[in-house]
Structure formats: C-alpha cells, structure tokens
Amino acid sequence: MTGMGNYDALVRRMERGIAAWGAVGTVGAWVGWDGLAALGVGTGAVAAWANFRWLERVFSRPTPARAGMLGVRLAVLGGVGYVMLKIFAVSPVAFLVGLLTAVMAAMSETVYQLIYARNS
C-alpha cells in the first residue's frame, strides 16, 4: 500500500483509536465514578473525533471555504464544551480526558508505526 492508501489507512486507524479510547474512558468513568463523569468523557471523545475529522478534511483537501470554517468549528466545539460544563455540570477533568482521546490515539498510532516499520 503506497501513497494515499497509507494515508487513508492512517486516518481510519486514528478514528478507530479515538473511538476505542473514548469507549474505554467512558466505561472507566462510569465504573470508577458516576454517569455524569462518563457523560463528560464520552462527550469530550465525540468532540475530539469531530475535531479530528474536520481538521483532516480541511488539510487533506484545502479550499478557502473549508479554511474559513475553522473558526466556525472552534465556535461549535467551544459551545459544546460550555454547555457540557455549565448546563450539565460535567466535571472539567472528565471532559478534558475525553478530549485527550485523540492524543492517546496518536500515541497508539506511533507505537503501531514503530512496530510496523520494524517488521517491514
């Protein structure tokens, strides 16, 4: 697999990684704390996934309209964060843990790439 095939596979692995780490974090928050913490982690993970998808679309096929939507994207994500923290009284730490699922997915992808490069 070469060229865009590798890139598309990487994007799919990142999306699955964000979803997997989000699910693990949500279940862990539910078991370890309560439903509100699980809601915070889950919502943060969904926001991280949406942010990743939007950024991937903007930078893989850039157009002026997509670049202009970056500000709208930040406003939407900020609005979701505000609603979760102020209206639903979700813990900021739980929401931040959900947002960090993208970082965990990137770290997992790094390990995958290191192992894959060694075996190929």
Backbone as JSON, one array per atom type, in Angstrom:
{
  "sequence": "MTGMGNYDALVRRMERGIAAWGAVGTVGAWVGWDGLAALGVGTGAVAAWANFRWLERVFSRPTPARAGMLGVRLAVLGGVGYVMLKIFAVSPVAFLVGLLTAVMAAMSETVYQLIYARNS",
  "N": [[0.84, -1.17, 0.0], [0.67, 2.12, -0.95], [1.27, 5.69, -1.08], [-1.73, 7.54, -1.11], [-3.2, 5.48, -0.08], [-1.88, 4.55, 2.22], [-2.17, 6.86, 3.77], [-4.97, 7.07, 3.97], [-5.48, 4.73, 5.4], [-4.15, 5.31, 7.77], [-5.71, 7.46, 8.7], [-8.15, 6.15, 9.13], [-7.35, 4.35, 11.15], [-6.7, 6.19, 13.16], [-9.24, 7.34, 13.64], [-10.64, 5.07, 14.56], [-9.06, 4.57, 16.8], [-9.52, 6.87, 18.39], [-12.24, 6.45, 18.91], [-12.1, 3.98, 20.25], [-10.45, 4.53, 22.53], [-12.08, 6.48, 23.63], [-14.36, 4.97, 24.27], [-13.27, 3.19, 26.17], [-12.47, 5.03, 28.13], [-14.96, 6.18, 28.78], [-16.42, 4.0, 29.81], [-14.72, 3.36, 31.92], [-14.94, 5.71, 33.44], [-17.62, 5.57, 34.12], [-17.72, 3.24, 35.67], [-15.78, 3.81, 37.63], [-16.5, 6.32, 38.69], [-19.18, 8.1, 38.16], [-22.29, 8.45, 36.31], [-22.35, 11.06, 35.29], [-19.67, 11.77, 35.02], [-18.96, 9.88, 33.11], [-20.54, 10.81, 31.02], [-19.23, 13.23, 30.53], [-16.65, 12.36, 29.7], [-17.36, 10.84, 27.46], [-18.63, 12.79, 25.83], [-16.49, 14.55, 25.45], [-14.8, 12.85, 24.02], [-16.28, 12.46, 21.67], [-16.26, 15.08, 20.74], [-13.51, 15.32, 20.29], [-13.18, 13.45, 18.24], [-14.8, 14.61, 16.24], [-13.43, 17.01, 15.88], [-10.97, 16.02, 14.9], [-11.85, 14.83, 12.47], [-12.83, 17.11, 11.1], [-10.52, 18.7, 10.93], [-8.9, 16.99, 9.42], [-10.28, 16.9, 7.0], [-10.08, 19.57, 6.18], [-7.3, 19.93, 5.86], [-6.53, 17.87, 4.15], [-7.88, 18.25, 1.76], [-7.68, 21.14, 0.92], [-9.58, 24.12, 0.71], [-10.6, 27.52, 0.19], [-13.1, 27.98, 1.41], [-13.35, 25.85, 3.22], [-11.17, 26.38, 4.86], [-11.99, 28.78, 5.96], [-14.01, 27.86, 7.55], [-12.8, 26.94, 9.83], [-12.84, 28.68, 12.03], [-15.57, 28.61, 12.64], [-15.79, 25.96, 13.35], [-14.24, 25.9, 15.7], [-15.85, 27.56, 17.28], [-18.18, 26.02, 17.48], [-17.22, 23.72, 18.82], [-16.32, 24.95, 21.16], [-18.78, 25.9, 22.1], [-20.12, 23.48, 22.6], [-18.48, 22.49, 24.64], [-18.91, 24.49, 26.58], [-21.68, 24.21, 27.11], [-21.7, 21.59, 28.14], [-20.12, 21.88, 30.43], [-21.3, 24.01, 31.91], [-24.18, 23.86, 31.77], [-24.87, 21.09, 32.02], [-23.25, 20.48, 34.12], [-20.9, 18.93, 34.04], [-17.84, 17.44, 35.0], [-14.89, 19.33, 34.55], [-12.48, 17.98, 34.31], [-13.22, 15.41, 33.49], [-14.31, 15.98, 30.96], [-12.02, 16.99, 29.72], [-10.4, 14.7, 29.76], [-11.81, 13.16, 27.92], [-11.39, 14.75, 25.62], [-8.7, 14.32, 25.32], [-8.5, 11.83, 24.18], [-7.83, 11.82, 21.52], [-5.12, 12.36, 21.61], [-4.2, 10.05, 22.87], [-4.9, 8.21, 20.89], [-3.17, 9.07, 18.86], [-0.72, 8.5, 20.06], [-0.94, 5.72, 20.24], [-1.03, 5.13, 17.52], [1.55, 5.91, 16.83], [3.1, 3.96, 18.16], [2.14, 1.73, 16.77], [3.1, 2.35, 14.19], [5.86, 2.28, 14.65], [6.23, -0.42, 15.27], [5.26, -1.61, 12.94], [7.02, -0.54, 11.02], [9.37, -1.73, 11.78], [8.88, -4.4, 11.2], [8.63, -4.44, 8.47]],
  "CA": [[0.0, 0.0, 0.0], [1.51, 3.31, -1.05], [0.59, 6.96, -1.37], [-2.94, 7.88, -0.37], [-3.68, 4.28, 0.63], [-1.31, 4.61, 3.57], [-2.78, 7.99, 4.47], [-6.36, 6.71, 4.3], [-5.43, 3.73, 6.45], [-3.78, 6.02, 8.99], [-6.88, 8.22, 9.16], [-9.11, 5.17, 9.67], [-6.83, 3.87, 12.44], [-6.85, 7.27, 14.14], [-10.66, 7.43, 14.0], [-10.95, 3.91, 15.41], [-8.35, 4.76, 18.05], [-10.26, 7.84, 19.2], [-13.46, 5.8, 19.36], [-11.77, 2.94, 21.23], [-10.03, 5.17, 23.78], [-13.26, 7.13, 24.18], [-15.2, 3.94, 24.89], [-12.58, 2.74, 27.38], [-12.56, 6.1, 29.12], [-16.35, 6.34, 29.21], [-16.75, 2.87, 30.7], [-13.92, 3.53, 33.14], [-15.53, 6.79, 34.25], [-18.9, 5.07, 34.64], [-17.44, 2.27, 36.74], [-14.99, 4.41, 38.69], [-17.12, 7.49, 39.3], [-20.63, 8.1, 38.0], [-22.78, 8.69, 34.95], [-22.01, 12.4, 34.83], [-18.28, 11.7, 34.57], [-18.98, 9.13, 31.85], [-21.07, 11.73, 30.02], [-18.16, 14.18, 30.21], [-15.61, 11.69, 28.91], [-17.95, 10.49, 26.17], [-18.82, 14.0, 25.04], [-15.16, 15.01, 25.07], [-14.28, 11.96, 22.97], [-17.01, 12.78, 20.44], [-15.72, 16.36, 20.29], [-12.16, 15.06, 19.76], [-13.36, 12.78, 16.95], [-15.31, 15.6, 15.29], [-12.31, 17.92, 15.61], [-10.03, 15.3, 14.04], [-12.44, 14.71, 11.14], [-12.89, 18.42, 10.47], [-9.15, 19.11, 10.57], [-8.42, 16.12, 8.35], [-10.91, 17.33, 5.75], [-9.54, 20.88, 5.78], [-5.9, 19.86, 5.44], [-6.31, 16.91, 3.07], [-8.42, 18.86, 0.54], [-7.91, 22.54, 1.33], [-10.25, 25.13, -0.11], [-10.8, 28.71, 1.01], [-14.31, 27.84, 2.22], [-13.05, 24.94, 4.35], [-10.27, 27.08, 5.76], [-12.8, 29.75, 6.68], [-14.87, 27.17, 8.52], [-12.05, 26.6, 11.03], [-13.36, 29.5, 13.12], [-16.89, 28.08, 12.99], [-15.52, 24.7, 14.06], [-13.82, 26.22, 17.07], [-17.01, 28.09, 17.99], [-19.07, 24.89, 17.78], [-16.6, 22.91, 19.88], [-16.38, 25.75, 22.38], [-20.16, 25.89, 22.56], [-20.39, 22.16, 23.19], [-17.79, 22.46, 25.92], [-19.6, 25.39, 27.52], [-22.95, 23.58, 27.51], [-21.43, 20.42, 28.99], [-19.57, 22.29, 31.72], [-22.17, 24.92, 32.64], [-25.57, 23.42, 31.83], [-24.95, 19.73, 32.55], [-22.36, 20.42, 35.27], [-19.93, 17.86, 33.87], [-16.52, 17.78, 35.52], [-13.94, 19.74, 33.51], [-11.45, 16.94, 34.15], [-13.81, 14.34, 32.68], [-14.39, 16.47, 29.59], [-10.64, 17.06, 29.21], [-9.97, 13.32, 29.5], [-12.42, 12.8, 26.65], [-10.69, 15.44, 24.55], [-7.35, 13.75, 25.18], [-8.52, 10.54, 23.49], [-7.11, 12.0, 20.26], [-3.7, 12.23, 21.93], [-3.96, 8.62, 23.1], [-4.95, 7.56, 19.58], [-1.93, 9.41, 18.16], [0.36, 7.73, 20.68], [-1.13, 4.34, 19.8], [-0.62, 5.07, 16.12], [3.01, 5.98, 16.82], [3.59, 2.63, 18.51], [1.82, 0.87, 15.63], [4.02, 2.66, 13.1], [7.18, 1.79, 15.03], [6.23, -1.89, 15.14], [5.07, -1.93, 11.51], [8.26, -0.2, 10.29], [10.39, -2.72, 12.14], [8.55, -5.67, 10.58], [8.52, -4.38, 7.0]],
  "C": [[0.89, 1.24, 0.0], [0.65, 4.54, -1.23], [-0.61, 7.2, -0.47], [-3.52, 6.68, 0.37], [-3.16, 4.25, 2.05], [-1.95, 5.71, 4.39], [-4.21, 7.65, 4.89], [-6.4, 5.68, 5.41], [-5.08, 4.37, 7.79], [-4.97, 6.78, 9.56], [-7.92, 7.27, 9.76], [-8.64, 4.64, 11.03], [-6.97, 4.94, 13.52], [-8.31, 7.4, 14.59], [-11.06, 6.28, 14.91], [-10.27, 4.04, 16.77], [-9.05, 5.76, 18.96], [-11.53, 7.2, 19.75], [-13.17, 4.75, 20.45], [-11.35, 3.54, 22.57], [-11.19, 5.91, 24.44], [-14.17, 6.14, 24.88], [-14.57, 3.43, 26.19], [-12.69, 3.79, 28.48], [-13.96, 6.3, 29.65], [-16.75, 5.23, 30.17], [-15.98, 2.99, 32.01], [-14.48, 4.62, 34.04], [-16.85, 6.35, 34.86], [-18.68, 4.14, 35.83], [-16.75, 2.94, 37.92], [-15.64, 5.58, 39.4], [-18.63, 7.42, 39.17], [-21.0, 8.4, 36.55], [-22.42, 10.06, 34.41], [-20.56, 12.47, 34.34], [-18.19, 10.95, 33.24], [-19.52, 10.0, 30.72], [-20.0, 12.74, 29.58], [-17.09, 13.56, 29.34], [-16.15, 11.36, 27.52], [-18.13, 11.7, 25.26], [-17.47, 14.57, 24.59], [-14.57, 14.16, 23.96], [-14.98, 12.23, 21.64], [-16.5, 14.11, 19.87], [-14.32, 16.18, 19.69], [-12.25, 14.39, 18.39], [-13.82, 13.77, 15.9], [-14.2, 16.58, 14.91], [-11.3, 17.27, 14.67], [-10.57, 15.22, 12.61], [-12.44, 16.05, 10.41], [-11.49, 18.88, 10.06], [-8.61, 18.28, 9.42], [-9.01, 16.55, 7.01], [-10.33, 18.65, 5.26], [-8.14, 20.73, 5.21], [-5.64, 18.83, 4.34], [-6.81, 17.45, 1.74], [-8.73, 20.33, 0.83], [-8.62, 23.36, 0.26], [-10.42, 26.36, 0.78], [-12.04, 28.6, 1.92], [-14.06, 26.94, 3.43], [-12.12, 25.61, 5.35], [-11.04, 28.11, 6.58], [-13.68, 29.12, 7.73], [-14.12, 26.76, 9.79], [-12.54, 27.41, 12.23], [-14.72, 29.02, 13.58], [-16.72, 26.79, 13.79], [-15.14, 24.95, 15.5], [-14.99, 26.76, 17.89], [-17.97, 26.96, 18.38], [-18.5, 24.04, 18.91], [-16.59, 23.66, 21.21], [-17.77, 25.8, 22.97], [-20.55, 24.57, 23.2], [-19.72, 22.05, 24.55], [-18.47, 23.31, 26.97], [-20.9, 24.75, 28.02], [-22.69, 22.42, 28.45], [-20.96, 20.86, 30.38], [-20.55, 23.12, 32.54], [-23.59, 24.38, 32.81], [-25.68, 22.04, 32.48], [-24.05, 19.5, 33.76], [-21.41, 19.22, 35.23], [-18.59, 18.35, 34.42], [-15.59, 18.21, 34.38], [-12.86, 18.7, 33.27], [-11.98, 15.81, 33.28], [-13.89, 14.75, 31.22], [-13.0, 16.54, 28.96], [-10.09, 15.66, 28.92], [-10.56, 12.84, 28.18], [-11.73, 13.47, 25.47], [-9.31, 14.84, 24.29], [-7.33, 12.37, 24.54], [-7.8, 10.64, 22.14], [-5.6, 11.87, 20.48], [-3.34, 10.76, 22.16], [-3.98, 7.85, 21.78], [-3.68, 7.85, 18.78], [-0.75, 8.65, 18.74], [0.26, 6.26, 20.29], [-0.7, 4.16, 18.36], [0.9, 5.13, 15.99], [3.61, 4.62, 17.14], [3.33, 1.66, 17.36], [2.81, 1.09, 14.49], [5.43, 2.15, 13.41], [7.28, 0.28, 14.87], [6.14, -2.28, 13.68], [6.34, -1.65, 10.72], [9.35, -1.23, 10.57], [10.15, -4.04, 11.42], [8.46, -5.61, 9.06], [9.84, -4.06, 6.35]]
}
